[in-house]
Amino acid sequence: MRLSRRILLLLMASAAVLSCRREQWLPVEEEMVDLGIYVRFPEAETKAEVAGTAAESTIYDLRIWVFLSEGFDDARPAGYLLGYISPYQNNAHRLTAYEDRYFLRIPADIAHAKPDLDVYVLANGPNINRGGFNANTTRATLDAALLEGNYYGVSSDGRPLQTTVPSNGLPFSAVGKHLPMRGNYPTLSVQTVTAKRLVSKFRFVVSQLTDLAGPVLDFSIDELSLDGGMIGAKEYIFNTTGNDFSLFKSGTDAVDYLQPRILYPIPGSVALNPSPQDYAFVSGAETYDEYQTRIQAGIEAGHLTDAGVAYFRETDKPLSGRVVYTINGEQRTHSFSMSAPGGFSRGHSWLAYLYFTRDKIHFTVSWTDWEQGGDFNLGE
């Protein structure tokens, strides 16, 4: 009896020792906490449903990377991917000028130390052949990624390659370097990053003077164009420069530009308008949003002709162009140029209104950065 009890005690002790050893062999789950990530998207160009603006502000695919700005330890060097999330894909999401908040699970030791972070955001990446970017994509790859080729450029015969919003949306990106972690453990977030459209657009609207008898003169447009050598051949998807532009430079440290003159479709007829000057943009009199709404109303009323819109990569040059037109059988050419703070950098929208009165052609040009309005007038 005593022997059996002794054997039982030995067996229990052995089981306890094995249990302890087995627990030591099991991996210890690392404590994790949530890091809040805020991404600010620009609102639609105008609150009115102006030709395509809803489509310009729709997100179908969103991807976010968070890297360590500097090395944390031997296992987590500078550029270490702290986390990757893809909040939604193939799920249309309308932008409304607010901050979207997402959460990333990060290790507790990182959260306690609060190192600086690099945050990258890419929206509608498949639109520019970047659907393959994922959790395996490195920081160096993102920094070197380019918008180039047949995406938002110009064809060899000068036709814009993108005149409508693609079915998978316009591309957006954002990047923030060395962003501090805010808050106190375990409630932490990182500084908000603001996304911009990677492209800008240029739109022509035209009209001509008429009276009760009809058109004042026999007038037609033969060419609407922007000069060649203006649009950058390549731009970085993620602008890490802190400047308005992030154009790729070749080995000669020079920017390459697309050379063809950019030709817009020629309107078959120009809208007749008893007061075409009423649609000219006047700085300070209205916002760009209000102006866009008024222009759209003029198009729908038949007072204005929409000569087309095109989406382009950015440039560090002020745009220039020309209109070739015929009056009573005589062909004439009028050149124009424009400039504004930031030039034709990414995320801008330009509207050029061209109208013909009794003896001359007039231009008014307005612009916005699709987030905060701006304007200027182009002289005749």
VOBA-1610 file (N, C-alpha, C; in pm, whole numbers, padded with zeros to 5 digits, always signed):
BEGIN
Met+00083-00120+00000Met+00000+00000+00000Met+00087+00125+00000Arg+00191+00119+00093Arg+00282+00234+00098Arg+00358+00247-00034Leu+00392+00133-00094Leu+00464+00137-00223Leu+00378+00199-00332Ser+00252+00162-00335Ser+00162+00219-00437Ser+00147+00369-00420Arg+00139+00412-00293Arg+00125+00557-00270Arg+00250+00630-00315Arg+00368+00565-00286Arg+00495+00629-00325Arg+00504+00640-00478Ile+00462+00534-00545Ile+00465+00537-00692Ile+00373+00645-00747Leu+00253+00658-00684Leu+00159+00760-00728Leu+00215+00900-00712Leu+00282+00923-00598Leu+00341+01056-00575Leu+00451+01085-00677Leu+00532+00984-00710Leu+00638+01003-00810Leu+00581+01036-00947Leu+00472+00964-00981Leu+00409+00991-01111Leu+00353+01133-01117Met+00289+01178-01007Met+00235+01315-01004Met+00346+01419-01016Ala+00457+01395-00947Ala+00569+01491-00953Ala+00627+01497-01094Ser+00640+01378-01157Ser+00694+01374-01294Ser+00604+01448-01391Ala+00470+01430-01372Ala+00375+01499-01461Ala+00385+01650-01445Ala+00406+01696-01320Ala+00418+01841-01296Ala+00541+01897-01364Val+00653+01820-01355Val+00778+01867-01419Val+00761+01873-01570Leu+00700+01769-01629Leu+00680+01768-01774Leu+00589+01881-01818Ser+00487+01908-01735Ser+00395+02017-01769Ser+00467+02149-01772Cys+00554+02173-01673Cys+00629+02299-01671Cys+00720+02311-01791Arg+00786+02199-01826Arg+00876+02203-01941Arg+00798+02228-02070Arg+00681+02166-02082Arg+00602+02183-02202Arg+00558+02329-02218Glu+00522+02396-02105Glu+00483+02537-02113Glu+00600+02624-02158Gln+00723+02587-02117Gln+00839+02663-02160Gln+00864+02648-02310Trp+00828+02531-02362Trp+00850+02508-02505Trp+00748+02583-02591Leu+00629+02610-02537Leu+00527+02678-02615Leu+00567+02822-02644Pro+00544+02874-02764Pro+00578+03015-02795Pro+00493+03110-02711Val+00557+03215-02663Val+00486+03315-02584Val+00425+03417-02679Glu+00295+03437-02673Glu+00228+03532-02761Glu+00265+03674-02722Glu+00315+03751-02819Glu+00358+03887-02793Glu+00237+03977-02772Glu+00246+04062-02671Glu+00137+04154-02644Glu+00129+04256-02757Met+00009+04281-02805Met-00013+04372-02916Met-00112+04480-02875Val-00097+04598-02933Val-00191+04708-02909Val-00228+04769-03043Asp-00334+04848-03043Asp-00382+04912-03166Asp-00317+05049-03186Leu-00273+05075-03307Leu-00222+05206-03348Leu-00323+05267-03443Gly-00375+05386-03411Gly-00471+05452-03498Gly-00401+05523-03613Ile-00449+05502-03734Ile-00394+05565-03854Ile-00504+05648-03918Tyr-00476+05775-03944Tyr-00575+05866-04000Tyr-00531+05908-04140Val-00620+05894-04236Val-00592+05934-04374Val-00698+06035-04415Arg-00654+06154-04456Arg-00748+06255-04501Arg-00754+06254-04653Phe-00875+06238-04706Phe-00895+06241-04850Phe-00959+06374-04889Pro-00919+06431-05004Pro-00985+06552-05051Pro-01128+06523-05091Glu-01212+06623-05074Glu-01352+06604-05112Glu-01368+06610-05263Ala-01487+06580-05307Ala-01517+06595-05449Ala-01491+06739-05491Glu-01460+06757-05617Glu-01424+06891-05666Glu-01535+06991-05638Thr-01657+06948-05648Thr-01770+07035-05619Thr-01883+06950-05564Lys-01963+07008-05479Lys-02074+06934-05419Lys-02184+06907-05521Ala-02191+06988-05624Ala-02288+06962-05731Ala-02240+06844-05815Glu-02333+06775-05874Glu-02297+06660-05958Glu-02254+06709-06095Val-02140+06771-06101Val-02087+06825-06226Val-02010+06716-06298Ala-02057+06687-06419Ala-01992+06593-06513Ala-01873+06517-06458Gly-01898+06407-06394Gly-01792+06315-06356Gly-01728+06339-06222Thr-01769+06441-06147Thr-01699+06469-06022Thr-01721+06361-05918Ala-01835+06294-05921Ala-01858+06184-05826Ala-01759+06071-05854Ala-01739+06039-05980Ala-01645+05932-06016Ala-01502+05969-05980Glu-01470+06098-05987Glu-01335+06142-05953Glu-01303+06123-05806Ser-01405+06105-05724Ser-01386+06097-05579Ser-01427+05962-05522Thr-01420+05859-05602Thr-01457+05725-05556Thr-01333+05638-05542Ile-01324+05570-05427Ile-01212+05481-05400Ile-01261+05336-05411Tyr-01188+05256-05487Tyr-01221+05116-05503Tyr-01120+05025-05433Asp-01002+05075-05409Asp-00895+04993-05357Asp-00806+05081-05269Leu-00779+05039-05147Leu-00699+05119-05054Leu-00596+05030-04985Arg-00470+05075-04984Arg-00362+04999-04922Arg-00275+05093-04840Ile-00239+05050-04718Ile-00164+05133-04625Ile-00047+05054-04569Trp+00072+05114-04572Trp+00193+05054-04515Trp+00246+05143-04404Val+00298+05083-04298Val+00361+05157-04189Val+00498+05094-04163Phe+00603+05175-04180Phe+00740+05129-04162Phe+00805+05203-04045Leu+00909+05144-03987Leu+00991+05214-03889Leu+01083+05311-03962Ser+01084+05438-03920Ser+01170+05537-03985Ser+01317+05504-03962Glu+01350+05464-03840Glu+01487+05429-03803Glu+01487+05289-03742Gly+01608+05231-03730Gly+01619+05098-03673Gly+01577+05095-03527Phe+01508+04988-03487Phe+01463+04973-03348Phe+01550+04874-03272Asp+01581+04763-03334Asp+01674+04664-03278Asp+01729+04584-03395Asp+01810+04484-03364Asp+01875+04408-03471Asp+01772+04339-03561Ala+01662+04297-03503Ala+01560+04226-03581Ala+01469+04320-03658Arg+01468+04448-03618Arg+01377+04545-03681Arg+01455+04670-03722Pro+01524+04664-03835Pro+01606+04776-03882Pro+01521+04887-03942Ala+01586+04994-03985Ala+01517+05104-04053Ala+01447+05049-04177Gly+01322+05089-04198Gly+01246+05040-04310Gly+01173+04910-04282Tyr+01179+04864-04158Tyr+01108+04741-04120Tyr+00958+04765-04131Leu+00887+04672-04197Leu+00743+04685-04213Leu+00674+04650-04082Leu+00623+04752-04018Leu+00553+04732-03892Leu+00414+04675-03916Gly+00355+04708-04030Gly+00224+04653-04061Gly+00172+04701-04195Tyr+00082+04622-04253Tyr+00018+04652-04380Tyr-00130+04619-04366Ile-00215+04709-04409Ile-00358+04682-04408Ile-00418+04725-04541Ser-00520+04654-04581Ser-00596+04688-04700Ser-00743+04692-04659Pro-00789+04810-04614Pro-00923+04819-04557Pro-01034+04773-04648Tyr-01021+04798-04777Tyr-01123+04748-04869Tyr-01067+04744-05010Gln-01117+04647-05084Gln-01083+04633-05225Gln-01211+04597-05300Asn-01221+04651-05422Asn-01339+04626-05507Asn-01468+04663-05436Asn-01464+04772-05359Asn-01582+04815-05285Asn-01587+04967-05293Ala-01668+05019-05383Ala-01671+05163-05409Ala-01699+05242-05282His-01620+05346-05262His-01627+05427-05141His-01618+05573-05181Arg-01721+05650-05159Arg-01726+05790-05200Arg-01654+05878-05099Leu-01569+05967-05147Leu-01496+06058-05059Leu-01581+06179-05025Thr-01572+06222-04899Thr-01653+06336-04855Thr-01574+06432-04768Ala-01446+06445-04790Ala-01361+06540-04717Ala-01360+06513-04568Tyr-01330+06391-04531Tyr-01318+06360-04390Tyr-01197+06270-04369Glu-01162+06250-04243Glu-01052+06162-04211Glu-01103+06021-04187Asp-01051+05927-04263Asp-01081+05787-04239Asp-00983+05735-04134Arg-01033+05660-04037Arg-00948+05607-03931Arg-00940+05456-03944Tyr-00819+05405-03937Tyr-00794+05262-03944Tyr-00704+05224-03828Phe-00700+05094-03797Phe-00619+05048-03685Phe-00523+04939-03730Leu-00401+04948-03677Leu-00297+04851-03706Leu-00248+04793-03573Arg-00237+04662-03565Arg-00187+04597-03445Arg-00034+04601-03445Ile+00023+04657-03339Ile+00169+04668-03330Ile+00217+04609-03197Pro+00344+04564-03187Pro+00397+04506-03064Pro+00401+04609-02950Ala+00384+04561-02828Ala+00380+04649-02712Ala+00512+04722-02691Asp+00626+04655-02718Asp+00754+04724-02695Asp+00770+04842-02789Ile+00720+04829-02912Ile+00721+04943-03005Ile+00630+05053-02953Ala+00513+05014-02907Ala+00417+05113-02856Ala+00474+05188-02737His+00544+05121-02648His+00604+05188-02533His+00714+05286-02575Ala+00795+05245-02672Ala+00908+05328-02715Ala+00866+05445-02803Lys+00755+05428-02879Lys+00700+05532-02967Lys+00803+05589-03066Pro+00863+05503-03149Pro+00956+05554-03251Pro+00881+05624-03364Asp+00953+05704-03443Asp+00892+05768-03559Asp+00859+05664-03665Leu+00754+05695-03743Leu+00705+05601-03842Leu+00697+05666-03980Asp+00705+05584-04084Asp+00681+05626-04222Asp+00551+05560-04268Val+00455+05642-04312Val+00324+05592-04351Val+00303+05618-04500Tyr+00265+05514-04575Tyr+00238+05523-04718Tyr+00094+05481-04743Val+00025+05555-04830Val-00113+05524-04866Val-00125+05526-05018Leu-00186+05422-05074Leu-00211+05416-05218Leu-00357+05376-05238Ala-00430+05460-05310Ala-00571+05431-05341Ala-00587+05412-05491Asn-00666+05315-05528Asn-00691+05280-05669Asn-00561+05244-05741Gly-00474+05174-05673Gly-00347+05133-05732Gly-00360+05049-05858Pro-00461+04959-05868Pro-00474+04881-05991Pro-00493+04967-06115Asn-00541+05090-06097Asn-00561+05180-06211Asn-00429+05215-06279Ile-00319+05210-06204Ile-00188+05245-06261Ile-00094+05124-06253Asn-00152+05005-06261Asn-00076+04880-06265Asn+00003+04856-06137Arg-00053+04897-06023Arg+00013+04874-05895Arg-00071+04785-05804Gly-00155+04702-05866Gly-00236+04610-05788Gly-00153+04502-05720Gly-00028+04483-05764Gly+00058+04383-05703Gly+00127+04429-05577Phe+00118+04556-05544Phe+00177+04605-05419Phe+00100+04545-05301Asn+00173+04488-05205Asn+00107+04420-05094Asn+00197+04419-04971Ala+00175+04326-04880Ala+00251+04320-04756Ala+00398+04287-04779Asn+00434+04240-04896Asn+00574+04208-04927Asn+00647+04325-04994Thr+00576+04433-05019Thr+00638+04548-05087Thr+00721+04628-04988Thr+00846+04655-05024Thr+00938+04725-04934Thr+00923+04876-04944Arg+00978+04943-04845Arg+00977+05090-04847Arg+01055+05143-04966Ala+01167+05080-04998Ala+01248+05125-05112Ala+01170+05111-05243Thr+01092+05006-05255Thr+01012+04986-05376Thr+00907+05095-05389Leu+00843+05130-05280Leu+00742+05235-05283Leu+00807+05369-05318Asp+00922+05398-05259Asp+00990+05525-05287Asp+01028+05538-05434Ala+01059+05426-05499Ala+01106+05430-05638Ala+00993+05415-05739Ala+00871+05389-05694Ala+00760+05361-05786Ala+00725+05484-05869Leu+00701+05463-05999Leu+00676+05572-06092Leu+00541+05559-06161Leu+00483+05673-06193Leu+00367+05681-06282Leu+00423+05719-06418Glu+00407+05632-06516Glu+00472+05653-06646Glu+00398+05577-06755Gly+00460+05571-06871Gly+00405+05493-06982Gly+00272+05545-07031Asn+00177+05455-07049Asn+00047+05490-07106Asn-00054+05535-07002Tyr-00008+05565-06883Tyr-00100+05609-06779Tyr-00098+05762-06769Tyr-00208+05824-06814Tyr-00229+05968-06802Tyr-00124+06050-06876Gly-00087+06002-06991Gly+00007+06074-07075Gly-00059+06120-07205Val+00020+06120-07312Val-00024+06167-07443Val+00020+06066-07547Ser-00069+06037-07643Ser-00034+05942-07749Ser+00064+06006-07847Ser+00119+05925-07934Ser+00218+05976-08029Ser+00159+06078-08125Asp+00026+06073-08148Asp-00037+06171-08236Asp-00095+06288-08159Gly-00062+06299-08029Gly-00101+06415-07950Gly-00236+06406-07882Arg-00300+06291-07885Arg-00430+06279-07819Arg-00412+06245-07672Pro-00486+06308-07583Pro-00478+06271-07442Pro-00518+06125-07424Leu-00446+06054-07339Leu-00473+05912-07321Leu-00588+05885-07226Gln-00623+05984-07145Gln-00732+05962-07049Gln-00826+06082-07051Thr-00945+06062-07106Thr-01043+06171-07115Thr-01167+06143-07031Thr-01171+06030-06964Thr-01280+05998-06873Thr-01220+05932-06748Val-01299+05925-06642Val-01253+05858-06521Val-01261+05707-06544Pro-01152+05634-06524Pro-01155+05489-06544Pro-01254+05421-06449Ser-01295+05300-06487Ser-01392+05227-06406Ser-01338+05190-06269Asn-01205+05186-06254Asn-01146+05155-06124Asn-01091+05280-06054Gly-01138+05398-06096Gly-01111+05521-06024Gly-00979+05588-06056Leu-00967+05714-06016Leu-00842+05788-06030Leu-00746+05748-05917Pro-00617+05750-05943Pro-00521+05711-05839Pro-00494+05824-05739Phe-00478+05786-05613Phe-00442+05878-05504Phe-00321+05821-05431Ser-00244+05910-05369Ser-00136+05860-05283Ser-00108+05961-05173Ala-00041+05912-05070Ala+00004+05997-04959Ala+00125+05930-04896Val+00215+06011-04844Val+00329+05957-04770Val+00367+06057-04661Gly+00398+06005-04545Gly+00446+06087-04434Gly+00570+06022-04377Lys+00678+06098-04369Lys+00806+06047-04318Lys+00832+06098-04177His+00889+06012-04095His+00929+06048-03959His+00811+06108-03881Leu+00700+06041-03887Leu+00582+06089-03816Leu+00585+06039-03672Pro+00565+06127-03576Pro+00569+06084-03435Pro+00442+06009-03397Met+00456+05916-03305Met+00341+05849-03247Met+00287+05937-03134Arg+00155+05954-03132Arg+00092+06044-03035Arg+00009+05965-02935Gly-00014+06026-02820Gly-00094+05961-02717Gly-00009+05888-02617Asn-00073+05816-02528Asn-00007+05739-02424Asn-00050+05594-02430Tyr+00045+05507-02402Tyr+00018+05364-02406Tyr-00103+05332-02318Pro-00199+05250-02365Pro-00200+05178-02494Pro-00282+05246-02603Thr-00319+05373-02583Thr-00400+05445-02681Thr-00308+05534-02764Leu-00276+05490-02882Leu-00176+05559-02964Leu-00228+05581-03106Ser-00178+05685-03168Ser-00210+05711-03308Ser-00089+05776-03372Val-00094+05790-03504Val+00013+05856-03578Val-00047+05975-03651Gln+00035+06075-03676Gln-00009+06198-03740Gln-00084+06170-03870Thr-00188+06248-03896Thr-00270+06232-04016Thr-00188+06255-04143Val-00210+06172-04244Val-00151+06195-04376Val-00264+06230-04472Thr-00235+06318-04567Thr-00335+06367-04661Thr-00308+06313-04800Ala-00406+06246-04858Ala-00392+06188-04992Ala-00424+06293-05097Lys-00355+06282-05210Lys-00380+06366-05327Lys-00399+06279-05449Arg-00479+06328-05543Arg-00485+06261-05672Arg-00348+06273-05739Leu-00305+06168-05804Leu-00175+06169-05870Leu-00177+06247-05999Val-00295+06282-06047Val-00309+06349-06176Val-00381+06482-06159Ser-00372+06564-06263Ser-00449+06687-06271Ser-00531+06684-06399Lys-00629+06774-06408Lys-00712+06773-06528Lys-00722+06914-06586Phe-00748+06915-06717Phe-00764+07042-06788Phe-00890+07030-06874Arg-00977+07130-06862Arg-01105+07128-06932Arg-01124+07256-07011Phe-01170+07244-07136Phe-01204+07359-07219Phe-01357+07371-07228Val-01406+07495-07214Val-01547+07528-07238Val-01550+07649-07331Val-01638+07649-07432Val-01638+07756-07532Val-01779+07805-07561Ser-01787+07928-07613Ser-01915+07983-07662Ser-01884+08100-07755Gln-01987+08146-07829Gln-01970+08261-07917Gln-02093+08351-07907Leu-02071+08477-07937Leu-02176+08579-07927Leu-02280+08561-08038Thr-02406+08581-07998Thr-02515+08580-08095Thr-02611+08691-08060Asp-02690+08732-08160Asp-02798+08828-08133Asp-02927+08768-08188Leu-03032+08849-08200Leu-03160+08796-08244Leu-03154+08740-08386Ala-03061+08791-08465Ala-03050+08746-08604Ala-02964+08620-08617Gly-02895+08581-08510Gly-02808+08464-08515Gly-02665+08501-08483Pro-02568+08414-08516Pro-02428+08442-08486Pro-02383+08575-08545Val-02306+08650-08470Val-02259+08781-08515Val-02168+08766-08637Leu-02081+08666-08633Leu-01991+08638-08745Leu-01987+08488-08769Asp-01942+08450-08886Asp-01923+08309-08917Asp-01795+08264-08846Phe-01810+08183-08742Phe-01697+08149-08655Phe-01690+07998-08635Ser-01571+07944-08643Ser-01550+07802-08613Ser-01413+07783-08550Ile-01400+07677-08471Ile-01272+07644-08407Ile-01207+07531-08486Asp-01080+07551-08521Asp-01006+07452-08599Asp-00910+07369-08512Glu-00867+07427-08399Glu-00776+07354-08310Glu-00782+07410-08169Leu-00789+07321-08072Leu-00770+07354-07932Leu-00656+07266-07883Ser-00550+07326-07832Ser-00435+07243-07796Ser-00353+07304-07685Leu-00278+07217-07619Leu-00175+07257-07523Leu-00040+07226-07586Asp+00058+07309-07558Asp+00189+07292-07620Asp+00256+07163-07575Gly+00341+07109-07663Gly+00419+06992-07629Gly+00537+07027-07539Gly+00604+06926-07490Gly+00719+06948-07403Gly+00682+07004-07268Met+00559+06975-07223Met+00511+07032-07098Met+00489+06927-06989Ile+00424+06818-07023Ile+00385+06717-06924Ile+00503+06624-06895Gly+00527+06599-06768Gly+00639+06513-06730Gly+00622+06371-06781Ala+00731+06311-06828Ala+00726+06174-06879Ala+00709+06074-06765Lys+00764+06105-06647Lys+00755+06017-06533Lys+00744+06101-06405Glu+00659+06056-06315Glu+00652+06120-06184Glu+00651+06012-06078Tyr+00705+06045-05963Tyr+00704+05949-05852Tyr+00563+05938-05795Ile+00521+05816-05768Ile+00388+05796-05710Ile+00381+05857-05571Phe+00486+05839-05493Phe+00489+05894-05358Phe+00588+06011-05355Asn+00535+06128-05329Asn+00617+06249-05327Asn+00679+06265-05189Thr+00807+06232-05180Thr+00878+06241-05052Thr+00967+06366-05044Thr+00953+06456-05142Thr+01044+06571-05150Thr+01002+06687-05060Gly+00874+06694-05025Gly+00826+06809-04951Gly+00793+06926-05042Asn+00815+06910-05174Asn+00784+07013-05273Asn+00655+06979-05345Asp+00608+07072-05428Asp+00485+07047-05505Asp+00504+06938-05608Phe+00625+06925-05661Phe+00650+06833-05771Phe+00740+06719-05728Ser+00723+06607-05793Ser+00813+06494-05771Ser+00833+06423-05905Leu+00899+06494-05996Leu+00924+06444-06131Leu+01054+06365-06136Phe+01052+06256-06211Phe+01170+06174-06226Phe+01272+06244-06315Lys+01398+06238-06274Lys+01506+06296-06353Lys+01595+06185-06407Ser+01641+06202-06528Ser+01725+06102-06593Ser+01867+06111-06539Gly+01956+06031-06601Gly+02096+06031-06558Gly+02164+06165-06573Thr+02110+06250-06658Thr+02168+06383-06676Thr+02110+06483-06577Asp+02032+06432-06482Asp+01967+06515-06380Asp+01870+06614-06444Ala+01810+06572-06556Ala+01713+06656-06625Ala+01579+06583-06631Val+01472+06661-06634Val+01338+06606-06643Val+01304+06580-06789Asp+01245+06465-06817Asp+01197+06435-06952Asp+01050+06474-06962Tyr+01013+06532-07077Tyr+00875+06576-07098Tyr+00818+06510-07223Leu+00687+06490-07223Leu+00620+06436-07340Leu+00616+06543-07448Gln+00662+06511-07567Gln+00685+06612-07669Gln+00565+06648-07756Pro+00472+06560-07786Pro+00366+06597-07882Pro+00279+06712-07831Arg+00235+06795-07923Arg+00132+06894-07890Arg+00005+06819-07853Ile-00062+06863-07748Ile-00178+06791-07698Ile-00304+06847-07764Leu-00371+06765-07842Leu-00485+06808-07921Leu-00616+06767-07857Tyr-00702+06864-07833Tyr-00836+06836-07781Tyr-00933+06815-07898Pro-01040+06741-07873Pro-01141+06725-07980Pro-01197+06861-08021Ile-01216+06880-08149Ile-01271+07007-08198Ile-01423+06999-08193Pro-01486+07092-08123Pro-01633+07088-08118Pro-01693+07110-08256Gly-01793+07028-08290Gly-01857+07041-08421Gly-01927+07174-08438Ser-01976+07229-08329Ser-02037+07362-08331Ser-02012+07427-08197Val-02018+07557-08196Val-01994+07634-08073Val-02126+07696-08028Ala-02158+07678-07902Ala-02285+07727-07849Ala-02302+07876-07872Leu-02424+07917-07911Leu-02456+08058-07930Leu-02503+08116-07797Asn-02449+08233-07766Asn-02471+08288-07633Asn-02490+08440-07645Pro-02603+08494-07603Pro-02623+08639-07613Pro-02533+08718-07518Ser-02482+08655-07413Ser-02394+08724-07317Ser-02282+08630-07273Pro-02192+08595-07363Pro-02088+08498-07328Pro-01997+08546-07215Gln-01981+08678-07201Gln-01895+08730-07096Gln-01950+08702-06956Asp-02078+08670-06947Asp-02138+08643-06816Asp-02084+08515-06753Tyr-02023+08431-06833Tyr-01971+08305-06780Tyr-01821+08312-06751Ala-01763+08429-06767Ala-01622+08445-06734Ala-01603+08440-06583Phe-01494+08379-06541Phe-01465+08371-06398Phe-01411+08505-06349Val-01463+08553-06237Val-01417+08679-06178Val-01362+08648-06040Ser-01236+08672-06023Ser-01170+08641-05897Ser-01236+08714-05781Gly-01266+08640-05675Gly-01324+08698-05555Gly-01475+08708-05556Ala-01536+08691-05672Ala-01681+08705-05682Ala-01753+08575-05648Glu-01685+08463-05666Glu-01746+08333-05638Glu-01636+08232-05614Thr-01673+08122-05551Thr-01578+08015-05529Thr-01568+07930-05655Tyr-01465+07851-05661Tyr-01450+07762-05776Tyr-01566+07663-05781Asp-01611+07619-05665Asp-01724+07528-05659Asp-01848+07593-05720Glu-01872+07717-05685Glu-01987+07788-05741Glu-01972+07809-05891Tyr-01849+07838-05932Tyr-01825+07860-06075Tyr-01849+07733-06155Gln-01801+07620-06104Gln-01824+07494-06173Gln-01973+07465-06188Thr-02048+07492-06084Thr-02192+07470-06088Thr-02257+07560-06193Arg-02212+07683-06200Arg-02269+07778-06297Arg-02231+07738-06441Ile-02108+07693-06459Ile-02066+07648-06592Ile-02148+07527-06636Gln-02171+07434-06545Gln-02249+07317-06580Gln-02392+07354-06617Ala-02448+07450-06544Ala-02584+07495-06577Ala-02586+07558-06716Gly-02480+07632-06752Gly-02472+07692-06885Gly-02461+07588-06995Ile-02389+07479-06969Ile-02378+07370-07067Ile-02514+07304-07086Glu-02582+07276-06976Glu-02712+07209-06984Glu-02817+07298-07050Ala-02801+07430-07036Ala-02896+07523-07099Ala-02865+07547-07246Gly-02750+07495-07295Gly-02712+07514-07435Gly-02641+07645-07461His-02601+07717-07356His-02529+07843-07373His-02379+07824-07386Leu-02330+07707-07347Leu-02187+07678-07350Leu-02167+07541-07413Thr-02050+07522-07475Thr-02011+07393-07530Thr-01894+07338-07451Asp-01909+07216-07401Asp-01800+07149-07330Asp-01710+07085-07435Ala-01588+07137-07447Ala-01497+07088-07549Ala-01410+06973-07499Gly-01434+06927-07379Gly-01363+06806-07334Gly-01272+06829-07215Val-01248+06720-07146Val-01159+06719-07030Val-01054+06611-07052Ala-00937+06631-06996Ala-00831+06530-07003Ala-00755+06531-06872Tyr-00708+06412-06833Tyr-00632+06395-06710Tyr-00486+06367-06746Phe-00395+06439-06681Phe-00253+06429-06715Phe-00168+06410-06590Arg-00048+06359-06615Arg+00055+06361-06511Arg+00096+06506-06485Glu+00171+06526-06379Glu+00206+06662-06338Glu+00321+06720-06421Thr+00341+06849-06406Thr+00455+06918-06466Thr+00495+07034-06377Asp+00620+07072-06387Asp+00669+07189-06314Asp+00669+07314-06402Lys+00609+07302-06519Lys+00604+07415-06613Lys+00464+07477-06616Pro+00456+07609-06637Pro+00324+07669-06660Pro+00271+07624-06795Leu+00146+07582-06800Leu+00089+07535-06927Leu+00072+07649-07026Ser+00084+07617-07150Ser+00057+07713-07258Ser-00008+07636-07372Gly-00068+07709-07462Gly-00136+07642-07573Gly-00182+07742-07677Arg-00274+07697-07762Arg-00323+07787-07867Arg-00461+07742-07912Val-00533+07837-07970Val-00658+07806-08037Val-00645+07858-08180Val-00676+07774-08274Val-00678+07813-08416Val-00824+07820-08457Tyr-00866+07934-08511Tyr-01007+07952-08543Tyr-01022+08027-08676Thr-01140+08018-08733Thr-01167+08084-08862Thr-01285+08179-08846Ile-01266+08303-08894Ile-01371+08404-08893Ile-01396+08449-09036Asn-01518+08428-09083Asn-01556+08468-09219Asn-01452+08424-09321Gly-01405+08301-09308Gly-01312+08244-09406Gly-01167+08272-09378Glu-01134+08355-09277Glu-00995+08388-09246Glu-00951+08312-09121Gln-00844+08234-09135Gln-00795+08156-09020Gln-00698+08239-08937Arg-00713+08230-08806Arg-00626+08304-08713Arg-00581+08209-08602Thr-00473+08248-08534Thr-00420+08171-08422Thr-00401+08262-08302His-00446+08216-08187His-00428+08291-08063His-00358+08199-07963Ser-00243+08243-07914Ser-00168+08166-07816Ser-00198+08217-07676Phe-00185+08130-07579Phe-00208+08170-07440Phe-00110+08095-07350Ser-00088+08149-07233Ser-00005+08082-07132Ser-00064+08114-06996Met-00028+08035-06898Met-00086+08054-06766Met+00017+08016-06660Ser-00003+08068-06543Ser+00083+08033-06430Ser+00002+08048-06304Ala+00041+07977-06202Ala-00025+07982-06073Ala+00066+07918-05971Pro+00050+07946-05842Pro+00132+07881-05740Pro+00119+07729-05751Gly+00233+07662-05763Gly+00227+07517-05775Gly+00216+07468-05917Gly+00190+07558-06013Gly+00184+07517-06152Gly+00081+07408-06175Phe+00115+07311-06259Phe+00025+07202-06291Phe+00069+07077-06213Ser+00093+07094-06086Ser+00131+06981-06002Ser+00012+06890-05980Arg+00036+06774-05926Arg-00069+06673-05907Arg-00184+06728-05823Gly-00303+06677-05852Gly-00419+06714-05772Gly-00477+06850-05801His-00455+06904-05921His-00513+07033-05957His-00618+07014-06067Ser-00712+07105-06073Ser-00815+07104-06175Ser-00820+07242-06239Trp-00810+07245-06372Trp-00810+07370-06446Trp-00931+07375-06539Leu-00992+07491-06550Leu-01101+07512-06644Leu-01072+07637-06725Ala-01057+07619-06854Ala-01032+07732-06945Ala-01161+07762-07021Tyr-01212+07882-07004Tyr-01332+07924-07077Tyr-01289+08019-07188Leu-01324+07981-07310Leu-01288+08056-07430Leu-01417+08106-07494Tyr-01427+08237-07517Tyr-01548+08287-07582Tyr-01513+08395-07683Phe-01593+08399-07789Phe-01569+08491-07900Phe-01679+08596-07904Thr-01637+08723-07909Thr-01733+08834-07920Thr-01731+08885-08064Arg-01753+09011-08083Arg-01766+09063-08221Arg-01636+09061-08299Asp-01526+09088-08231Asp-01403+09101-08308Asp-01281+09037-08242Lys-01299+08971-08131Lys-01182+08912-08067Lys-01221+08793-07981Ile-01120+08715-07945Ile-01141+08597-07864Ile-01090+08626-07723His-01156+08575-07623His-01123+08602-07483His-01101+08471-07409Phe-01019+08479-07305Phe-00996+08363-07220Phe-01017+08402-07074Thr-01073+08311-06998Thr-01070+08319-06853Thr-01030+08180-06805Val-00933+08174-06717Val-00885+08047-06667Val-00898+08046-06515Ser-00953+07939-06462Ser-00963+07926-06317Ser-00909+07789-06277Trp-00869+07775-06152Trp-00812+07650-06108Trp-00840+07628-05961Thr-00829+07504-05922Thr-00839+07467-05782Thr-00750+07346-05758Asp-00711+07325-05633Asp-00632+07205-05604Asp-00720+07092-05554Trp-00850+07098-05589Trp-00945+06993-05552Trp-00961+06983-05402Glu-00920+07086-05332Glu-00934+07081-05187Glu-00951+07221-05132Gln-00865+07312-05173Gln-00877+07450-05134Gln-00877+07533-05261Gly-00976+07618-05277Gly-00996+07689-05403Gly-00886+07789-05434Gly-00870+07818-05561Gly-00775+07920-05604Gly-00818+07968-05740Asp-00771+08082-05780Asp-00810+08129-05912Asp-00712+08235-05960Phe-00712+08256-06089Phe-00644+08370-06147Phe-00704+08393-06284Asn-00684+08509-06338Asn-00739+08542-06468Asn-00627+08549-06570Leu-00657+08501-06687Leu-00563+08505-06798Leu-00600+08620-06887Gly-00504+08706-06919Gly-00532+08822-07004Gly-00570+08782-07144Glu-00635+08872-07210Glu-00678+08845-07347Glu-00558+08837-07440
//
